[in-house]
Amino acid sequence: MLKKGCLLFLVLLVSFTLISCNANKSNEQEGVELNFSIQIPAGPNSWVVNNPSITSDMISDSEIKNWTDLKTIVHTYFKTDTSGKLHLGLNLNVPEGTSRLKVTLADQTKTIKINASEGQTIDIGVFDIKAGYNVIELVGIEKSGPVVANISEVLIGGPATAGNIYFIKDDFYFGRRGPSVHLTYELPKEKEIEWFYNEINVPEGEDVIGSYYMANGFLDGYFGIQVNSETERRVLFSVWSPFDTQDPKEIPDDHKIILLGKGDGVTTGEFGNEGSGGQSYKVYNWKANTSYKFLLKGVPAENNSTDYTAYFYTPEDNKWHLIASFRRPQGSRHLERLYSFLENFVPATGNISRKANYNNQWVYTTDKEWLELTKAKFTADATARKESRLDYAGGVNGDQFFMENCGFFSDATPINTEFTRTSNGTAPNIDFTQLEVPKN
């Protein structure tokens, strides 16, 4: 009996030891005292998943707020240079009752219970992450009050924060829009350029609301296609006034852009906020996976001015359509500084990537010859250069350039990278005499 009793005691002792070891192992990370060295503003760096309209309601410059629906999923983004263990916490409050929140990062999930308070720091735990962009997923599991939580800051620290940490720190509007990217084309030397031809093809699923796929940019304006809403798309052509202002009403008469003519169904007016000048657009339901052609003319005009005229080719009727023609005062020239860009103008969709292919660039000179443009330099705007957002890319696929931005992908293309695409060798076949002449 004594032997049996000793044996039973030994078995129980070993079992208890194993259970204790497993418990210690599973709680090893939770026993770590969390150290938070960086505060990430929750509002500017968060988006509601698959719902831009709710994003606009829930996300402010100061916090995630008005979170009432348990079906709502919130993603918060940041980027690290270093892999390793990340300490994670939240500064938040629950106005009334209690809530349970599920927090997922790098495929690791932890659940927390939060009681009503005016504001508190909640320790979430330790997560193993990899360098690059990481996304924190916040899901409300239950709530007894009207609001899941109001979250003001995401707190991080630990070994994974030893390197640089990237997130939106200021200029929240532009940071949430995401980085704008450009391709500036190398032009033939000692040539005067009268016409600029370009094509754009937006792949399926890359036609995101808020996108401006700009094909024919020039020293004094730009011309391209947009996704304005779920139901509206536009062809847009704008020319800046030489007068530097954000308010078109301030432009003196001798600096105003003059409309020389516009095509059928085209709306014209003035624009502001990003420079000011003359604007024209045509509502047109362009489609993904379809190549669209753009043609821009720029020639010196009377009284030290320049006339800019834009044409858009629609494949369904195989015709060039006049968008508009504008006269810009205070400077007489042909086309200069030709480029393309990709931007997002809706902050609520700044978490969604978008991409376009830019191909078959040609210029027509005053010597009456077509010359192909096969070289371009990739650049990005201030949002990218100050490292608020690093989700941007550009490059070459055979005979076409491409640009991509937003979506928090980690592989950024170095700014000022130069690319050369394969030459097509076949110039556009355009009879300029058959194009519609602008009439006001």
C-alpha positions as CSV (number, residue, x, y, z in Angstrom):
1,M,0.0,0.0,0.0
2,L,2.8,2.3,0.9
3,K,4.4,1.8,-2.5
4,K,1.1,2.4,-4.3
5,G,0.6,5.6,-2.3
6,C,4.1,6.8,-3.1
7,L,3.6,6.0,-6.8
8,L,0.2,7.9,-6.8
9,F,1.8,10.9,-5.1
10,L,4.7,10.8,-7.7
11,V,2.2,10.8,-10.6
12,L,0.2,13.6,-9.1
13,L,3.4,15.6,-8.5
14,V,4.6,15.2,-12.1
15,S,1.2,16.0,-13.5
16,F,1.0,19.2,-11.4
17,T,4.5,20.2,-12.5
18,L,3.7,19.7,-16.2
19,I,0.5,21.7,-15.8
20,S,2.4,24.5,-14.0
21,C,5.1,24.5,-16.7
22,N,2.5,24.7,-19.5
23,A,0.6,27.5,-17.7
24,N,3.9,29.4,-17.2
25,K,4.7,28.9,-20.8
26,S,1.3,30.1,-22.1
27,N,1.4,33.1,-19.8
28,E,5.1,33.9,-20.2
29,Q,4.4,36.9,-22.4
30,E,1.5,38.1,-20.3
31,G,3.8,38.2,-17.3
32,V,6.1,40.7,-19.0
33,E,5.8,44.2,-17.8
34,L,4.8,46.1,-20.9
35,N,6.8,49.2,-21.9
36,F,5.2,51.7,-24.2
37,S,7.6,54.2,-25.8
38,I,5.5,55.3,-28.8
39,Q,2.0,56.8,-29.0
40,I,0.2,56.4,-32.4
41,P,-2.8,58.6,-32.9
42,A,-5.6,56.1,-33.4
43,G,-7.9,58.2,-35.6
44,P,-5.5,59.3,-38.3
45,N,-4.1,55.8,-38.7
46,S,-7.3,53.8,-38.7
47,W,-10.0,52.8,-41.2
48,V,-13.2,50.8,-41.0
49,V,-12.9,47.7,-43.1
50,N,-14.8,47.8,-46.4
51,N,-16.9,50.8,-45.5
52,P,-15.6,54.3,-46.4
53,S,-18.9,56.0,-45.3
54,I,-18.7,54.6,-41.8
55,T,-15.0,55.4,-41.7
56,S,-15.9,59.1,-42.3
57,D,-18.4,58.9,-39.3
58,M,-16.2,56.9,-36.9
59,I,-12.7,58.3,-37.6
60,S,-11.6,61.8,-36.5
61,D,-8.3,63.5,-36.1
62,S,-8.4,62.8,-32.4
63,E,-9.9,59.3,-32.0
64,I,-11.9,56.4,-33.1
65,K,-15.4,57.3,-31.9
66,N,-19.2,56.5,-32.4
67,W,-18.4,52.8,-32.5
68,T,-21.8,51.3,-32.0
69,D,-22.0,48.3,-34.3
70,L,-20.4,45.1,-33.3
71,K,-20.1,44.1,-36.9
72,T,-17.7,47.0,-37.5
73,I,-14.1,46.0,-37.9
74,V,-11.4,48.6,-37.5
75,H,-7.8,48.4,-38.9
76,T,-4.9,50.5,-37.6
77,Y,-1.6,50.6,-39.5
78,F,2.0,51.3,-38.6
79,K,5.4,50.2,-40.1
80,T,8.5,49.0,-38.4
81,D,12.1,48.5,-39.5
82,T,12.6,45.7,-37.0
83,S,11.1,42.3,-36.5
84,G,10.6,40.9,-32.9
85,K,8.4,41.3,-29.9
86,L,6.0,44.2,-29.8
87,H,4.3,45.5,-26.7
88,L,0.8,46.7,-27.4
89,G,-1.7,48.8,-25.5
90,L,-4.6,51.2,-26.1
91,N,-5.6,54.5,-24.6
92,L,-9.4,54.4,-24.6
93,N,-12.6,54.9,-22.7
94,V,-16.0,53.2,-22.5
95,P,-18.6,55.9,-21.8
96,E,-21.1,53.5,-20.3
97,G,-21.3,49.8,-19.3
98,T,-18.6,47.2,-20.2
99,S,-17.2,46.0,-23.5
100,R,-15.2,43.1,-24.7
101,L,-12.7,43.7,-27.5
102,K,-10.8,41.3,-29.7
103,V,-7.4,42.5,-30.8
104,T,-5.5,40.7,-33.6
105,L,-1.9,41.5,-34.8
106,A,0.3,39.2,-37.0
107,D,-2.2,36.3,-36.7
108,Q,-2.1,36.5,-32.9
109,T,-5.4,37.3,-31.0
110,K,-6.0,38.6,-27.5
111,T,-9.3,39.5,-25.9
112,I,-9.8,42.2,-23.3
113,K,-12.7,43.4,-21.1
114,I,-13.1,47.1,-20.5
115,N,-15.2,48.8,-17.9
116,A,-16.7,52.3,-18.1
117,S,-14.2,55.0,-17.4
118,E,-13.2,58.5,-18.4
119,G,-10.0,57.2,-19.9
120,Q,-7.5,54.5,-19.2
121,T,-4.5,52.7,-20.6
122,I,-5.2,49.1,-21.4
123,D,-2.4,46.5,-21.7
124,I,-3.1,44.2,-24.6
125,G,0.0,42.0,-24.5
126,V,3.1,41.0,-26.4
127,F,3.0,40.1,-30.1
128,D,5.7,38.7,-32.5
129,I,5.7,40.8,-35.6
130,K,7.8,41.1,-38.8
131,A,9.4,44.3,-40.2
132,G,7.2,46.2,-42.6
133,Y,3.6,47.4,-42.4
134,N,1.5,45.7,-39.7
135,V,-2.2,46.0,-39.1
136,I,-4.0,45.9,-35.8
137,E,-7.5,44.5,-36.2
138,L,-10.0,45.6,-33.6
139,V,-13.4,43.8,-33.3
140,G,-16.1,44.5,-30.7
141,I,-17.3,41.2,-29.3
142,E,-19.9,42.5,-26.9
143,K,-21.1,45.7,-25.2
144,S,-23.6,46.6,-22.5
145,G,-23.6,50.3,-23.3
146,P,-24.3,52.1,-26.5
147,V,-20.6,52.4,-27.6
148,V,-17.9,49.7,-27.8
149,A,-15.1,52.1,-27.0
150,N,-13.6,55.5,-27.9
151,I,-9.9,54.9,-28.7
152,S,-7.5,57.9,-28.8
153,E,-4.1,56.2,-29.0
154,V,-2.4,52.9,-29.9
155,L,0.6,52.4,-27.7
156,I,3.6,50.3,-28.8
157,G,7.0,49.5,-27.4
158,G,9.4,46.6,-26.9
159,P,12.3,45.2,-29.1
160,A,10.3,45.5,-32.4
161,T,10.4,49.3,-32.0
162,A,14.2,49.6,-31.7
163,G,14.4,50.8,-35.3
164,N,12.3,53.5,-37.1
165,I,8.6,53.5,-36.7
166,Y,6.4,55.0,-39.4
167,F,2.8,56.3,-39.1
168,I,0.8,59.4,-39.8
169,K,2.0,62.0,-37.3
170,D,0.6,65.3,-38.8
171,D,-1.1,66.7,-41.9
172,F,-3.8,64.1,-41.2
173,Y,-5.9,64.9,-44.3
174,F,-3.1,64.3,-46.8
175,G,-1.7,61.4,-44.7
176,R,-5.0,59.6,-44.9
177,R,-5.3,60.3,-48.6
178,G,-2.0,58.5,-49.0
179,P,1.1,59.3,-51.1
180,S,0.7,60.6,-54.6
181,V,3.2,59.3,-57.2
182,H,4.5,60.6,-60.5
183,L,6.3,59.6,-63.6
184,T,8.1,62.5,-65.3
185,Y,9.0,61.6,-68.9
186,E,12.4,62.3,-70.5
187,L,11.8,64.6,-73.5
188,P,13.8,65.0,-76.7
189,K,16.3,67.8,-76.5
190,E,16.0,70.9,-78.5
191,K,12.5,70.1,-79.8
192,E,9.3,72.1,-79.4
193,I,6.5,69.8,-78.5
194,E,3.0,70.6,-79.8
195,W,1.1,67.4,-79.0
196,F,1.4,64.8,-76.2
197,Y,-0.2,61.3,-76.6
198,N,-0.6,58.8,-73.8
199,E,-2.7,55.7,-72.8
200,I,-3.9,54.4,-69.5
201,N,-5.3,51.0,-68.5
202,V,-6.6,50.4,-65.0
203,P,-6.6,46.7,-64.1
204,E,-9.8,45.0,-62.8
205,G,-10.3,45.8,-59.1
206,E,-7.9,48.7,-59.1
207,D,-10.5,51.3,-59.9
208,V,-11.0,52.5,-56.3
209,I,-13.2,55.4,-55.3
210,G,-11.1,58.6,-55.0
211,S,-8.6,57.6,-57.6
212,Y,-7.2,60.1,-60.2
213,Y,-5.3,58.4,-62.9
214,M,-3.7,61.4,-64.6
215,A,-2.3,60.6,-68.0
216,N,-1.2,63.9,-69.6
217,G,0.3,66.3,-67.1
218,F,2.2,69.4,-68.2
219,L,3.8,72.5,-66.8
220,D,0.4,74.3,-66.4
221,G,-2.1,71.5,-65.7
222,Y,-3.3,67.9,-66.0
223,F,-5.7,65.6,-67.9
224,G,-6.9,62.1,-66.8
225,I,-9.7,60.0,-65.5
226,Q,-11.3,59.7,-62.0
227,V,-13.5,57.5,-59.9
228,N,-15.7,60.0,-58.1
229,S,-18.3,57.7,-56.5
230,E,-19.9,54.3,-56.8
231,T,-22.0,55.7,-59.6
232,E,-19.9,58.4,-61.3
233,R,-16.7,58.5,-63.2
234,R,-15.1,61.5,-65.0
235,V,-12.7,62.6,-67.6
236,L,-11.0,65.7,-66.1
237,F,-8.9,68.5,-67.7
238,S,-7.6,71.5,-65.7
239,V,-5.3,74.4,-66.3
240,W,-3.7,76.4,-63.5
241,S,-3.8,80.2,-63.5
242,P,-0.4,82.0,-63.3
243,F,-1.8,83.8,-60.2
244,D,-0.8,81.9,-57.0
245,T,-3.9,81.5,-54.9
246,Q,-6.2,78.7,-53.5
247,D,-9.3,80.8,-54.1
248,P,-10.2,81.4,-57.8
249,K,-12.2,84.5,-56.8
250,E,-9.0,86.3,-56.0
251,I,-7.5,85.9,-59.5
252,P,-7.2,89.2,-61.4
253,D,-8.8,89.5,-64.8
254,D,-5.5,89.5,-66.6
255,H,-4.5,86.3,-64.9
256,K,-7.7,84.3,-65.5
257,I,-8.0,81.2,-67.6
258,I,-10.2,81.8,-70.6
259,L,-12.4,79.0,-72.0
260,L,-12.0,78.8,-75.8
261,G,-14.5,75.9,-76.3
262,K,-15.7,72.6,-74.9
263,G,-17.1,69.3,-76.2
264,D,-20.6,67.9,-75.9
265,G,-21.6,67.0,-72.3
266,V,-18.6,68.8,-70.8
267,T,-19.0,70.9,-67.7
268,T,-16.6,73.8,-67.2
269,G,-15.8,76.2,-64.3
270,E,-13.1,77.2,-61.9
271,F,-11.3,75.2,-59.2
272,G,-9.3,76.0,-56.1
273,N,-7.6,74.5,-53.0
274,E,-4.6,73.0,-55.0
275,G,-3.8,76.1,-57.0
276,S,-6.6,77.7,-58.9
277,G,-7.7,78.0,-62.5
278,G,-10.0,76.6,-65.2
279,Q,-11.5,73.2,-65.0
280,S,-13.5,70.9,-67.3
281,Y,-14.9,67.5,-66.9
282,K,-17.1,65.0,-68.7
283,V,-19.1,62.4,-66.8
284,Y,-18.1,59.1,-68.6
285,N,-18.4,55.6,-67.3
286,W,-14.9,54.4,-68.3
287,K,-14.2,50.7,-67.5
288,A,-11.3,48.8,-65.9
289,N,-9.2,46.5,-68.2
290,T,-9.8,48.9,-71.1
291,S,-7.1,51.2,-72.7
292,Y,-8.0,54.8,-73.0
293,K,-6.2,57.4,-75.1
294,F,-5.4,61.0,-74.3
295,L,-4.2,63.7,-76.6
296,L,-3.1,67.2,-75.5
297,K,-2.1,70.2,-77.6
298,G,-0.1,73.2,-76.3
299,V,0.8,76.1,-78.6
300,P,1.8,79.8,-78.2
301,A,-1.1,82.2,-78.7
302,E,-1.7,86.0,-78.9
303,N,-0.8,88.5,-76.2
304,N,1.8,86.3,-74.5
305,S,-0.6,83.5,-73.8
306,T,-0.8,79.7,-74.4
307,D,-3.7,77.6,-75.7
308,Y,-4.1,74.1,-74.2
309,T,-6.6,71.7,-75.8
310,A,-7.5,68.2,-74.6
311,Y,-9.1,65.3,-76.6
312,F,-10.2,61.9,-75.2
313,Y,-10.7,58.8,-77.3
314,T,-13.6,56.5,-76.6
315,P,-13.2,52.9,-77.8
316,E,-16.9,52.2,-78.1
317,D,-17.3,54.6,-81.1
318,N,-13.6,54.8,-82.1
319,K,-13.6,58.6,-82.0
320,W,-11.6,61.5,-80.5
321,H,-13.8,63.8,-78.4
322,L,-13.0,67.4,-77.5
323,I,-13.0,67.9,-73.7
324,A,-12.0,71.6,-73.6
325,S,-9.7,74.3,-74.8
326,F,-8.3,76.9,-72.4
327,R,-6.1,80.0,-73.0
328,R,-3.6,80.7,-70.2
329,P,-2.2,84.3,-70.0
330,Q,1.2,85.5,-68.8
331,G,3.3,83.1,-70.7
332,S,3.7,81.8,-74.3
333,R,5.1,78.3,-74.9
334,H,4.7,74.8,-76.3
335,L,4.3,71.8,-74.0
336,E,6.8,71.4,-71.2
337,R,7.5,69.1,-68.3
338,L,5.3,66.2,-69.4
339,Y,4.4,63.7,-66.7
340,S,1.7,61.3,-65.3
341,F,0.5,60.7,-61.7
342,L,-1.7,58.6,-59.5
343,E,-3.4,60.0,-56.5
344,N,-6.2,59.4,-54.1
345,F,-8.4,62.3,-53.2
346,V,-10.8,60.6,-50.7
347,P,-9.2,60.0,-47.2
348,A,-11.7,57.3,-46.3
349,T,-10.3,55.1,-49.1
350,G,-6.7,55.7,-48.3
351,N,-6.3,52.2,-46.9
352,I,-7.2,50.6,-50.3
353,S,-4.4,50.1,-52.9
354,R,-4.9,51.2,-56.5
355,K,-2.8,50.7,-59.6
356,A,-2.7,51.8,-63.3
357,N,-0.6,51.1,-66.3
358,Y,0.7,54.0,-68.4
359,N,1.8,53.1,-71.9
360,N,2.6,54.2,-75.4
361,Q,3.8,57.8,-74.7
362,W,4.6,59.9,-77.8
363,V,5.1,63.6,-78.6
364,Y,4.5,65.4,-81.9
365,T,7.0,68.2,-82.5
366,T,6.8,71.5,-84.5
367,D,9.1,69.6,-87.0
368,K,6.0,67.4,-87.8
369,E,7.5,64.2,-86.4
370,W,6.3,61.7,-83.8
371,L,8.9,60.8,-81.1
372,E,8.4,58.0,-78.6
373,L,9.0,58.6,-74.9
374,T,10.5,55.5,-73.2
375,K,12.2,56.9,-70.1
376,A,10.7,58.3,-67.0
377,K,11.7,59.2,-63.4
378,F,9.6,58.0,-60.5
379,T,8.9,60.6,-57.8
380,A,6.4,61.1,-54.9
381,D,4.8,63.9,-52.9
382,A,5.5,65.4,-49.5
383,T,3.4,62.7,-47.7
384,A,5.9,60.1,-49.0
385,R,9.0,62.2,-48.7
386,K,8.4,62.9,-45.0
387,E,7.6,59.2,-44.5
388,S,4.0,59.7,-43.3
389,R,3.1,57.0,-45.8
390,L,5.5,54.5,-47.5
391,D,3.0,52.5,-49.5
392,Y,4.0,53.6,-53.0
393,A,5.5,51.9,-56.0
394,G,6.3,52.4,-59.7
395,G,8.1,50.5,-62.4
396,V,8.0,48.9,-65.8
397,N,6.2,45.9,-67.2
398,G,7.6,45.4,-70.7
399,D,6.4,48.2,-72.9
400,Q,4.4,50.0,-70.2
401,F,5.1,51.9,-67.0
402,F,3.0,51.4,-63.9
403,M,2.3,53.2,-60.6
404,E,0.6,52.0,-57.4
405,N,-0.2,53.6,-54.1
406,C,-2.1,53.3,-50.8
407,G,-3.1,50.0,-49.2
408,F,-0.1,49.8,-46.8
409,F,2.0,47.4,-48.8
410,S,5.6,47.3,-47.6
411,D,7.8,47.3,-50.7
412,A,8.3,50.9,-51.6
413,T,10.1,52.0,-54.8
414,P,12.9,54.4,-54.1
415,I,12.0,57.9,-55.0
416,N,13.9,59.3,-58.1
417,T,14.3,55.8,-59.6
418,E,14.6,56.0,-63.4
419,F,12.9,53.5,-65.6
420,T,13.0,52.6,-69.3
421,R,10.2,50.7,-71.0
422,T,10.4,48.7,-74.2
423,S,9.8,50.8,-77.3
424,N,6.6,50.1,-79.3
425,G,7.9,51.7,-82.4
426,T,4.5,52.5,-83.9
427,A,3.5,56.1,-83.8
428,P,-0.2,57.1,-83.2
429,N,-2.2,57.4,-86.4
430,I,-4.0,60.7,-85.9
431,D,-5.3,63.0,-88.5
432,F,-5.2,66.3,-86.7
433,T,-7.4,68.0,-89.3
434,Q,-10.3,65.8,-88.3
435,L,-10.3,66.8,-84.7
436,E,-13.1,69.0,-83.5
437,V,-12.1,72.7,-83.5
438,P,-12.9,74.4,-80.2
439,K,-15.8,77.0,-80.4
440,N,-16.9,79.1,-77.6
